[in-house]
Amino acid sequence: MSKEHSENIIIKNVTEENISDLGVFCIKNKKAEGYKVKKDWFCSARNKGVRIKIAFDQDGKQLGFIEYLPSEIAWRPIKARNYIFIQCIAMFSKSTRDKGTASRMIQEIEKEAMAENKFGLCTMSSNGSWMANKTLFLKNGFNILEKKGRFELLGKSFNGNSEKPELLDWTQEQSAFKGWHLLYANQCPWHIKSVTDLQSTAKEYSIDLKVKELDSPSQAQQAPSGYGTFSLIKDGKLLADHYISKTRFKTILKQELQS
């Protein structure tokens, strides 16, 4: 990233006081149900410690965002003590990615973590949907610590003697689910639309879909999928680990009903 690009990026912290003005980046319509539930999720007492940064250009255009929090309260299936966990990061424009905006925000978080005497940073990545791939983190000094399925746990330690973060085995949780189940959290503002669509589709197909909102980090850490905050599961079989459309759910239903 050039010095010129670095100086042109303005990073603002989202707070309870300014969230109504800054928003949450990934959903722009502040009248949408997804925005409302994400705002409530962010401002809730259980999420004290969750932080969001949004990057702007000099004209005030939003370029990207990053969500991070103490690793102990991560809404992903990880176990880590005294780390900062990067939970979500998004740069929707290729030109923004080319300017190094994401790296700049990671560097800001690293400074905060060091000032708070954390052991380091960690995150989950994936080459599939809804998570950044590992390339961004590797070029910022992270190392691959563990891999399970399509998910990878990456970390950057400031202290070589600290205990390394670990992935929890979400597959062990799957066998407990009999019938159709949908577990979700409002950590992602797009989940609520998917939940509504899946509920109406299940009713259309006379499927008894049991829906549960995860309301604590510990519940997400013990969820039956690597994504943690979204799991569609039937009789111990994970069918989707990220939010899906009504059309995709209909395809899944037809496949399962024919099997």
C-alpha atoms as one frame of an Amber mdcrd trajectory, in Angstrom:
protein
   0.000   0.000   0.000   1.436   3.359  -0.974   1.842   6.190   1.512  -0.621
   8.221  -0.551  -3.306   5.556  -0.306  -2.665   5.128   3.416  -3.107   8.824
   4.074  -6.334   8.911   2.066  -8.008   6.253   4.231 -10.003   7.414   7.250
 -10.900   4.763   9.817 -13.766   5.349  12.249 -14.840   3.269  15.234 -18.512
   2.332  15.384 -20.039   2.908  18.828 -23.491   2.753  20.372 -23.570   6.536
  20.069 -22.739   6.788  16.358 -24.027   3.507  14.901 -27.243   5.187  13.759
 -25.100   7.512  11.618 -22.293   5.187  10.500 -24.354   2.005  10.157 -22.809
  -1.488  10.045 -21.430  -1.328   6.475 -22.563  -4.674   5.037 -26.256  -3.765
   4.960 -26.953  -0.228   3.789 -30.717   0.007   4.174 -31.287   1.187   7.731
 -34.989   0.361   7.447 -34.250  -3.305   6.733 -34.929  -5.846   9.461 -31.352
  -7.098   9.124 -29.944  -3.685  10.005 -32.217  -3.401  13.033 -31.290  -6.808
  14.464 -27.561  -6.259  13.822 -27.726  -2.901  15.583 -29.493  -4.470  18.562
 -26.971  -7.331  18.574 -24.031  -4.923  18.569 -25.487  -2.731  21.310 -26.620
  -5.563  23.584 -24.998  -6.026  26.977 -23.822  -9.544  26.068 -21.617  -8.084
  23.341 -19.620  -5.616  25.385 -16.198  -5.933  23.813 -17.339  -6.286  20.207
 -15.780  -3.584  18.056 -16.354  -2.484  14.468 -14.205  -0.211  12.337 -15.315
   1.247   9.004 -12.847   2.662   6.476 -13.775   5.746   4.442 -12.159   7.624
   1.607 -11.720  11.383   1.774 -15.113  11.891   0.144 -16.846   9.958   2.921
 -17.486   6.824   0.870 -17.388   3.615   2.915 -14.657   1.287   1.660 -14.814
  -1.676   4.014 -15.235  -2.818   7.584 -13.774  -5.139  10.175 -15.425  -6.657
  13.261 -13.288  -7.935  16.129 -13.531  -8.808  19.806 -11.782 -10.617  22.672
 -11.235 -14.221  21.660 -13.061 -15.522  24.726 -16.358 -14.132  23.384 -15.884
 -15.018  19.712 -19.055 -16.110  17.893 -17.126 -18.870  16.110 -16.114 -22.394
  17.252 -12.691 -21.492  18.628 -10.868 -21.698  21.938  -8.345 -18.936  22.591
  -7.275 -17.028  25.663  -6.176 -13.395  25.678  -6.202 -12.946  21.907  -8.134
 -10.551  19.725 -10.323 -12.454  17.278 -11.122 -10.932  13.880 -14.648 -12.124
  13.318 -15.533 -10.533  10.000 -13.854  -8.385   7.364 -15.168  -7.223   4.005
 -13.974  -5.033   1.153 -16.556  -5.268  -1.605 -14.615  -3.304  -4.207 -11.520
  -4.761  -5.899  -9.997  -1.275  -6.169 -10.394  -0.905  -2.394  -8.636  -4.221
  -1.806  -5.831  -3.174  -4.146  -5.277  -0.046  -2.052  -4.514  -2.132   1.032
  -7.447  -0.911   3.080  -7.940  -4.276   4.795  -4.268  -4.491   5.776  -4.410
  -0.988   7.184  -7.329  -1.948   9.444  -5.606  -5.148  10.591  -2.560  -3.081
  11.496  -4.737  -0.727  13.551  -6.193  -3.696  15.447  -2.715  -5.105  16.044
  -1.698  -1.829  17.707  -4.758  -2.010  19.951  -4.051  -5.632  20.863  -0.463
  -4.821  21.813  -1.593  -1.860  23.904  -4.031  -4.165  25.726  -1.270  -6.747
  26.382  -2.988  -9.417  24.312  -1.041 -12.496  23.255  -1.832 -11.866  19.603
  -4.480 -11.893  16.886  -6.403 -14.833  15.455  -9.106 -15.384  12.867 -10.886
 -18.024  10.797 -10.653 -18.050   7.020 -12.159 -20.069   4.198 -11.895 -20.413
   0.458 -15.656 -20.912   0.429 -18.444 -18.503   1.267 -18.757 -15.747   3.850
 -15.186 -15.528   5.140 -12.066 -13.853   3.795  -9.496 -16.271   2.426  -6.125
 -16.698   4.074  -4.106 -14.592   1.592  -4.864 -11.308   3.341  -3.830 -12.634
   6.731  -0.696 -14.457   5.587   0.694 -11.281   4.070   0.068  -9.571   7.410
   2.200 -12.054   9.361  -0.418 -14.639  10.364   0.346 -18.361  10.334  -1.991
 -21.288   9.690  -2.558 -22.992  13.043  -5.167 -25.608  12.212  -7.528 -26.734
   9.455 -10.875 -28.501   9.596 -12.897 -29.002   6.430 -12.957 -25.785   4.439
 -12.081 -23.674   7.472  -8.647 -22.597   8.661  -7.595 -21.020  11.934  -4.850
 -18.433  11.586  -2.922 -16.625  14.272  -0.246 -14.015  14.839   1.398 -14.290
  18.226   3.233 -11.503  20.020   4.466 -13.974  22.633   6.001 -17.254  21.506
   5.234 -18.850  24.866   1.496 -18.191  24.773  -1.033 -20.973  24.384  -2.076
 -21.314  20.746  -5.703 -20.817  19.719  -7.580 -23.969  18.711 -10.579 -24.934
  16.617 -13.354 -26.677  18.495 -14.715 -29.863  16.917 -18.143 -28.763  15.740
 -18.787 -32.161  14.127 -19.220 -33.696  17.588 -22.266 -31.500  18.136 -24.108
 -32.617  15.008 -25.403 -36.005  16.126 -27.555 -34.387  18.835 -29.886 -32.869
  16.252 -32.800 -35.093  15.241 -35.140 -33.826  12.548 -34.789 -30.458  10.836
 -33.022 -27.643  12.729 -31.908 -24.128  11.904 -29.599 -22.327  14.306 -28.587
 -18.729  13.715 -27.348 -15.570  15.368 -27.862 -11.948  14.421 -24.114 -11.421
  14.264 -24.679 -11.279  10.504 -27.465  -8.909   9.402 -28.315 -11.124   6.432
 -29.311 -14.116   8.553 -32.755 -12.841   9.498 -33.972 -12.726   5.873 -32.688
 -16.248   5.272 -34.400 -17.488   8.437 -37.710 -15.937   7.380 -37.417 -17.419
   3.879 -36.538 -20.879   5.187 -39.382 -20.867   7.703 -41.966 -20.015   5.035
 -40.524 -22.595   2.638 -40.517 -25.305   5.310 -44.196 -24.570   5.979 -44.901
 -24.809   2.262 -43.304 -28.285   2.194 -44.936 -29.342   5.513 -41.494 -29.628
   7.127 -41.202 -29.207  10.893 -38.201 -26.871  10.952 -37.136 -26.048  14.493
 -35.518 -22.608  14.597 -33.289 -21.382  17.399 -31.582 -18.022  17.768 -28.171
 -18.299  19.405 -28.015 -15.607  22.042 -24.531 -15.984  23.519 -20.953 -16.490
  22.294 -20.751 -19.813  24.137 -23.739 -21.127  22.170 -22.090 -20.119  18.892
 -18.819 -21.734  19.963 -20.699 -24.996  20.552 -22.764 -24.796  17.349 -22.646
 -27.690  14.861 -20.895 -25.821  12.024 -17.574 -24.123  11.377 -19.260 -20.807
  10.719 -20.899 -20.959  14.134 -23.670 -18.445  13.612 -25.659 -20.346  10.957
 -26.346 -24.081  10.763 -29.004 -25.934   8.806 -28.958 -29.533   9.950 -31.130
 -32.625   9.568 -30.703 -35.814  11.586 -27.074 -35.039  12.344 -26.237 -34.080
   8.751 -25.043 -30.503   8.192 -26.749 -29.170   5.058 -25.616 -25.535   5.107
 -23.082 -23.673   7.237 -23.914 -20.182   5.967 -27.107 -18.375   5.087 -28.882
 -19.589   1.968 -31.659 -18.406  -0.324 -35.177 -19.773  -0.592 -34.251 -21.294
  -3.956 -31.234 -23.085  -2.502 -33.314 -24.415   0.393 -35.928 -25.801  -2.015
 -33.168 -27.665  -3.843 -31.921 -29.107  -0.547 -35.450 -30.120   0.457 -36.059
 -31.947  -2.810 -32.762 -33.808  -2.495 -33.426 -34.829   1.087 -37.021 -35.847
   0.477 -35.913 -38.048  -2.429 -33.109 -39.727  -0.502
